Amino acid sequence: MRKLFLLFTLCAFAFAACEPATDEAPKGKLTLTSSSVMNFEAIGGAGEITYAFVEEETRAANVEAVCVVDWISNLTVTDNKVTFNVTTNNDAERSATIKVECGNDSFQVMVMQAGATAADVNFTATHVGGTFYGKFLVNGGQTEGFNYFVILSDTQPEAVTSIPAYATEYRFDIYAGESSEFNREVHIPVGTYTIDHSRSCRIGTIDAYQDCSYVYNANGVSAAFKTGTLTVTEDSIVADVTLMNGEVHHVEYNGAPIMEDYSLPTYADVYPVSQYADTLSFDVTGGYMYAYYRGNWFGMDNDVWFMHMIEEKVGFSGVYMIFNFIVPKSAGGFSNPEGYLGEYKLSNPNESLEYTFPAGRLRDDSQQLNAWYMYCINGQIDMSQAAPIVDGTIKVEKVDGNTVITVDGKDDAGNDVKGTFSGIVSEIENQGTVM
């Protein structure tokens, strides 16, 4: 987790397969018929999961199951049944998920195993906080996983940058295979996440580098995690961690894994963000533009071009705009340096995202995302002259050697946002390399 942000940061298990004999997807819905939580003693043993299809006559022939931890082994799928073995546990109690899936139908089962010794600390969380960062850039490329910073607390968390007062908070910097970019309500993806000190940013890991994942006690003192897992299901979160000093902690949260809003206000809590009361107009010529190809940035099998532009490069002043443009992979990726040209409408996650732009919004820490009009004075954004673009159309074209962006949109206060920004794209960079 990045606790400090530069002003102009460039915004932003288990699986199984079903292969029906025909091109038609199976109609039967895969359902769990045994318990969704399975408990094992430290000695381990054999487990069995049963499932059924609502329409048995249309069931698929192949169902597969997988788990990402090595202490659950010998996963075998037979007719309407998954069997597995749990190895002996000589350490602290632990948990993981097994996912069973066919096509778009799936379920997950949590496997919990007692430890050889009891945990030193048992903690029940009553609140889930945090924020969603999406993918970010490391060493010239983007992370493999989508970054969620998860806080399990006994009070409503205040902010990712604050030290809690008189509260206990367990904080996990996890990387998942699913994005929440188009969700107003941030759901933590179901799965098992394991402590990783190497900063790999791989899917299914918890970044434990330095102070990225740790616990704050009620006195505001933090302690880092040495080993452990975080297991998320549809209705619970369970963590088993060992601190650097050898203490074993077991953490449970019973409820849907949905992040709550922070109680401390940020710009993200202000609605509308735009302070304009009338049409917002602009006309910039000779500005400076930057285009960054980010590949499958939103995890939705389309390509993304991030563009930002400033009216006056020297001193970084004047009209400043940012956009995430979603294009089809057929546009050519980074091999087409003008792949961002096109006419865009507002993204609708229930429709094709090709040639659309996500609405401008603020992340919980007030970072501007997706589509914004802003005004800068010596590198500082004046929030009284900033407006997210939440509707309308944006056209990007080449005219007489210049790239011209024409906006006909609306801000979150309902005002028209109209104008053109024309200039030379002076930098094109490939940021779509996956780690």
C-alpha positions in Angstrom: 0.0 0.0 0.0 1.3 3.4 -0.9 0.6 5.7 2.1 1.9 8.8 0.4 0.8 9.8 -3.1 2.4 12.1 -5.6 0.0 14.7 -6.9 0.0 13.4 -10.4 0.2 9.7 -9.8 -1.0 8.1 -13.1 -4.5 7.1 -11.9 -5.8 4.6 -11.7 -7.0 -20.1 -6.6 -8.8 -21.4 -7.2 -10.5 -21.9 -10.5 -12.2 -24.6 -12.6 -13.3 -25.1 -16.1 -16.3 -26.5 -17.9 -16.1 -27.8 -21.4 -19.5 -28.8 -22.8 -19.5 -30.9 -25.9 -21.4 -28.3 -27.8 -21.0 -24.5 -28.1 -24.1 -24.0 -26.0 -23.4 -23.2 -22.4 -24.8 -25.7 -19.8 -28.2 -24.6 -18.5 -27.9 -26.4 -15.1 -27.0 -24.3 -12.1 -24.2 -25.6 -10.0 -25.2 -25.6 -6.3 -23.5 -26.7 -3.1 -25.4 -29.4 -1.2 -23.0 -29.9 1.7 -21.7 -27.4 4.3 -20.1 -24.2 3.2 -17.7 -24.3 6.1 -15.7 -27.5 7.0 -13.7 -27.9 10.2 -10.8 -30.2 10.8 -8.7 -31.1 13.8 -4.9 -30.5 13.8 -4.3 -34.1 12.8 -6.0 -33.5 9.5 -8.1 -36.0 7.5 -10.3 -36.5 4.4 -13.0 -34.2 3.3 -15.9 -34.4 1.0 -17.9 -31.7 -0.8 -21.2 -32.5 -2.6 -23.0 -30.5 -5.2 -25.9 -30.8 -7.6 -27.3 -29.2 -10.7 -30.8 -27.6 -10.5 -31.6 -29.1 -13.9 -29.8 -32.4 -13.7 -30.6 -33.5 -17.3 -28.6 -30.5 -18.6 -25.6 -30.9 -16.2 -22.2 -30.4 -17.7 -19.8 -33.3 -18.0 -16.8 -31.7 -16.5 -16.4 -29.9 -13.2 -13.1 -29.1 -11.6 -11.9 -27.8 -8.3 -8.7 -26.3 -7.0 -7.2 -24.8 -3.9 -4.1 -22.6 -3.7 -2.6 -23.8 -0.4 -0.4 -26.9 -0.2 -1.9 -28.3 2.9 -5.1 -29.2 1.1 -4.2 -31.9 -1.5 -5.5 -34.7 -3.7 -8.5 -32.7 -4.9 -10.6 -35.2 -6.9 -13.8 -34.5 -8.7 -16.2 -37.4 -9.3 -19.9 -37.6 -10.0 -21.5 -34.7 -7.9 -18.6 -35.0 -5.4 -15.3 -33.4 -4.6 -12.9 -35.2 -2.2 -9.6 -33.9 -0.7 -7.1 -34.5 2.1 -6.0 -32.1 4.8 -2.5 -32.6 6.1 -1.4 -32.5 9.8 -1.0 -29.0 11.2 1.9 -28.5 13.5 1.5 -24.7 13.6 -1.3 -22.3 14.3 -4.9 -22.7 13.1 -5.4 -21.9 9.5 -8.0 -21.6 6.8 -8.4 -21.7 3.0 -11.0 -21.9 0.3 -11.8 -24.5 -2.3 -13.5 -23.3 -5.4 -15.7 -25.5 -7.5 -16.8 -24.1 -10.8 -18.4 -24.9 -14.2 -18.8 -22.1 -16.7 -20.3 -19.2 -14.9 -21.6 -21.3 -12.0 -19.4 -21.7 -9.0 -19.3 -21.9 -5.2 -16.6 -21.8 -2.6 -16.2 -23.8 0.6 -14.1 -22.6 3.5 -11.8 -25.2 5.1 -10.7 -24.4 8.7 -8.2 -26.4 10.6 -7.3 -26.2 14.3 -3.6 -25.6 15.2 -1.3 -27.7 17.2 -1.4 -24.9 19.8 -4.1 -22.4 20.5 -3.7 -18.9 19.2 -2.2 -16.3 21.6 -4.8 -13.8 20.5 -8.3 -14.4 19.3 -10.0 -11.3 17.8 -13.5 -10.7 16.4 -13.7 -7.8 14.1 -17.0 -5.8 13.8 -16.1 -3.6 10.9 -14.4 -3.9 7.5 -12.7 -0.8 6.0 -10.0 -0.1 3.4 -9.8 1.1 -0.1 -9.4 -0.3 -3.6 -6.3 0.9 -5.5 -6.7 -1.2 -8.7 -3.5 -2.0 -10.6 -0.5 0.2 -10.2 2.9 0.6 -11.8 6.1 -1.0 -10.7 9.4 -1.1 -12.6 7.7 0.0 -15.8 4.9 -2.4 -15.8 1.6 -3.0 -14.0 1.0 -5.4 -11.2 -0.6 -8.8 -11.9 -3.2 -8.5 -9.2 -5.7 -5.8 -8.3 -4.7 -4.1 -5.0 -7.2 -4.0 -2.1 -6.1 -2.6 1.3 -8.3 -4.4 3.9 -8.8 -3.2 7.5 -10.5 -5.5 10.1 -11.3 -3.5 13.2 -13.4 -3.3 16.3 -14.5 0.2 15.4 -15.3 1.9 12.1 -11.9 2.5 10.4 -11.1 6.2 9.8 -8.5 6.2 7.0 -5.7 4.1 5.5 -3.2 6.8 6.5 -4.4 7.2 10.1 -3.2 5.6 13.3 -6.3 4.3 15.1 -7.1 5.7 18.6 -8.2 3.1 21.1 -9.0 0.6 18.4 -7.4 -2.7 17.2 -6.9 -3.0 13.5 -5.5 -5.8 11.4 -4.5 -4.4 8.0 -3.9 -6.6 4.9 -2.5 -5.3 1.5 -3.9 -8.0 -0.8 -3.8 -8.7 -4.5 -6.8 -10.3 -6.2 -7.7 -11.4 -9.7 -10.9 -9.2 -9.8 -11.4 -5.5 -10.2 -13.8 -3.3 -8.3 -13.3 -0.3 -10.6 -16.9 -0.2 -11.7 -18.4 -1.0 -8.3 -19.5 1.8 -6.0 -19.7 -0.8 -3.3 -16.3 -2.4 -2.9 -16.5 -6.2 -2.4 -13.3 -7.9 -1.4 -12.9 -10.8 -3.8 -13.5 -14.3 -2.4 -10.4 -16.4 -2.1 -7.3 -17.3 0.0 -4.4 -14.8 0.3 -1.0 -15.7 1.7 1.7 -13.5 3.2 4.4 -12.7 0.6 7.5 -10.7 1.7 8.9 -10.6 -1.9 6.6 -7.8 -3.2 5.6 -10.0 -6.2 2.1 -8.4 -6.4 0.8 -11.8 -7.6 -2.8 -12.8 -7.4 -3.6 -14.5 -4.1 -0.8 -12.8 -2.1 -0.6 -10.4 0.9 2.1 -7.8 0.5 4.0 -8.0 3.8 6.9 -5.7 2.7 7.9 -3.4 5.6 4.6 -1.9 7.0 2.2 -2.9 4.2 0.4 -5.5 6.4 0.4 -5.3 10.1 -1.7 -5.0 13.3 -2.3 -1.9 15.4 -3.2 -2.5 19.0 -5.4 -0.3 21.1 -2.4 1.8 22.1 -1.6 2.6 18.5 1.5 0.4 18.4 2.0 -1.6 15.2 3.5 -5.1 14.6 4.3 -6.7 11.2 3.2 -10.1 10.0 5.7 -12.9 9.5 3.4 -15.5 8.1 -0.3 -16.1 7.6 -3.3 -16.2 5.4 -6.5 -14.2 4.9 -9.5 -16.2 3.7 -12.5 -14.4 2.3 -15.9 -16.1 1.6 -19.3 -14.6 0.7 -20.2 -14.1 4.3 -17.0 -14.1 6.4 -13.3 -13.1 6.6 -10.8 -15.2 8.6 -7.2 -14.4 9.1 -4.5 -16.5 10.8 -1.2 -14.7 11.2 2.0 -15.0 13.1 3.8 -11.8 14.1 7.5 -11.2 13.9 7.8 -11.9 17.7 6.2 -15.3 17.3 2.7 -14.4 18.6 -0.1 -16.2 16.8 -3.3 -14.3 16.1 -6.7 -15.6 14.9 -9.0 -13.0 13.4 -12.7 -13.4 12.4 -15.2 -11.2 10.8 -18.8 -12.5 10.3 -20.6 -10.7 7.5 -20.3 -9.8 3.8 -16.8 -8.7 2.8 -17.8 -5.2 1.8 -15.7 -2.2 2.7 -17.4 0.5 4.8 -17.1 4.2 4.2 -14.6 6.1 6.3 -15.9 8.2 9.1 -13.3 10.9 8.5 -14.4 13.1 5.6 -12.3 13.5 2.5 -13.1 15.1 -0.8 -14.5 11.7 -1.8 -17.3 12.2 0.8 -18.4 15.5 -0.7 -21.2 15.5 -3.2 -21.2 17.0 -5.6 -17.4 17.4 -5.9 -17.8 20.0 -8.6 -18.3 23.5 -7.2 -19.4 24.9 -10.6 -22.9 26.4 -10.9 -23.1 26.9 -14.6 -21.6 25.5 -17.9 -17.9 24.7 -17.6 -16.2 25.8 -20.8 -12.6 25.5 -22.0 -10.6 25.9 -25.2 -6.9 25.0 -25.1 -4.6 25.0 -28.1 -0.9 24.2 -28.0 -1.2 22.1 -24.8 1.0 19.2 -23.8 -0.4 15.6 -24.0 0.8 12.3 -22.7 -0.6 8.8 -23.6 0.1 5.6 -21.7 -1.0 2.2 -22.9 -2.1 0.1 -19.9 -3.5 -3.0 -21.5 -6.1 -4.9 -19.5 -6.1 -2.3 -16.7 -9.6 -2.9 -15.5 -9.6 -6.7 -15.8 -12.4 -6.7 -18.3 -10.6 -8.0 -21.4 -10.3 -4.6 -23.1 -7.4 -2.3 -23.5 -7.0 1.0 -21.7 -5.2 4.1 -22.8 -4.6 6.6 -20.0 -4.2 10.2 -21.2 -3.4 13.3 -19.3 -2.8 16.8 -20.5 -1.7 20.2 -19.2 -2.1 23.6 -20.8 1.3 25.0 -19.7 4.1 22.5 -19.3 6.5 24.9 -17.6 5.3 25.2 -14.0 2.6 22.7 -14.8 -0.2 25.2 -14.8 -3.6 25.9 -16.4 -6.2 23.4 -17.6 -5.3 19.9 -16.6 -7.4 16.9 -17.8 -7.2 13.1 -17.4 -9.1 10.3 -19.2 -9.1 6.5 -19.2 -10.2 5.4 -22.7 -11.3 1.8 -23.1 -10.8 0.3 -26.6 -11.1 -3.2 -28.1 -8.0 -5.3 -28.3 -8.5 -5.2 -32.1 -7.3 -1.5 -31.9 -3.8 -2.9 -31.9 -2.5 -2.3 -28.4 0.8 -0.5 -28.0 1.8 -1.4 -31.6 -0.7 1.2 -32.7 0.6 4.4 -31.2 -2.7 6.2 -32.0 -4.9 3.4 -30.6 -6.7 6.0 -28.4 -8.3 7.8 -31.3 -12.1 7.3 -31.4 -15.5 8.5 -30.1 -16.3 7.5 -26.6 -19.4 7.4 -24.5 -19.9 6.8 -20.8 -19.1 3.2 -19.7 -22.0 0.9 -18.7 -20.7 -2.3 -17.1 -23.8 -4.2 -18.4 -22.9 -3.4 -22.0 -19.9 -3.5 -24.2 -17.1 -1.4 -22.8 -15.5 -0.8 -26.2 -14.9 2.9 -26.9 -16.2 4.1 -23.6 -14.8 6.0 -20.6 -15.5 5.4 -16.9 -17.1 8.2 -15.0 -14.8 10.5 -13.1 -14.7 9.9 -9.4 -12.6 10.2 -6.3 -11.0 7.3 -4.5 -11.4 7.1 -0.7 -8.1 8.9 -0.3 -9.2 11.7 -2.7 -7.2 10.5 -5.7 -8.8 11.6 -9.0 -9.7 8.7 -11.3 -10.9 8.2 -14.9 -12.3 11.4 -16.4 -11.7 14.9 -14.9 -11.4 18.6 -15.7 -9.1 20.3 -13.3 -7.1 23.5 -13.0 -3.5 23.6 -11.7 -1.5 26.4 -10.3 2.2 25.6 -10.1 1.6 21.9 -9.9 -1.2 22.1 -7.3 -4.8 21.2 -8.2 -7.4 23.9 -7.2 -10.3 21.7 -6.0 -12.7 24.7 -6.4 -11.9 24.4 -10.1 -12.2 20.6 -10.4 -15.1 18.6 -11.8 -15.5 14.9 -12.5 -17.0 14.1 -15.9 -19.7 11.6 -15.2 -21.7 11.6 -18.5 -21.7 12.5 -22.1 -19.3 11.9 -25.0 -15.6 12.5 -25.7 -14.1 12.5 -29.2 -10.4 12.0 -29.9 -9.1 12.8 -33.4 -6.1 14.0 -35.3 -6.5 17.4 -37.0 -3.6 18.9 -38.9 -1.0 16.9 -36.9 -2.6 17.8 -33.6 -4.5 15.5 -31.3 -7.9 17.2 -30.5 -10.1 16.1 -27.6 -13.6 17.4 -27.8 -15.7 17.0 -24.6 -19.5 17.3 -24.5 -20.3 16.0 -21.1 -21.7 16.8 -17.6 -20.2 17.1 -14.2 -21.6 15.5 -11.0 -23.5 18.7 -10.3 -25.4 18.5 -13.6 -23.5 21.3 -15.3 -22.5 21.0 -19.0 -18.8 20.4 -19.5 -17.9 21.6 -23.0 -14.7 22.4 -24.8 -11.7 21.3 -26.8 -8.1 20.5 -25.8 -5.6 20.5 -28.7 -1.9 19.7 -28.7 0.9 17.3 -29.5 1.1 13.9 -27.8 4.7 14.4 -26.7 5.1 11.1 -24.8 3.7 7.6 -25.5 4.7 4.8 -23.1 3.9 1.2 -22.7 2.7 0.5 -19.2 0.8 -2.7 -20.0 3.6 -5.2 -19.2 2.4 -7.6 -16.6 4.8 -8.5 -13.8 
